[in-house]
Amino acid sequence: MLPLLLNVATRSYISLFEEWANGDGCSVKACNDRWLGDSTCLADSMEKIHHGMIHWKVPDFVDIDCKWKVNTLLNLLLSALVERLILVPPP
């Protein structure tokens, strides 16, 4: 069977429906992976990445009640980005 070849327009259309699945978030690098559903990388939006944060995973931004640590996020990121981030269900 010949491999199915998709033209650029078809691939672009399919990519409209792609989604990142965070799962439990333990393998998603919070600062460096593009997990917000577009090309946004948190590190690109941060003036300074604190030592050790480069290794943080998405659950490091979630408290013991399984809610986003909004105050922590607001200290690190622009409020517009935090508003987008908290729309993503926490892992």
Order of alpha helices (4+ residues) and beta strands (2+ residues): alpha-alpha-alpha
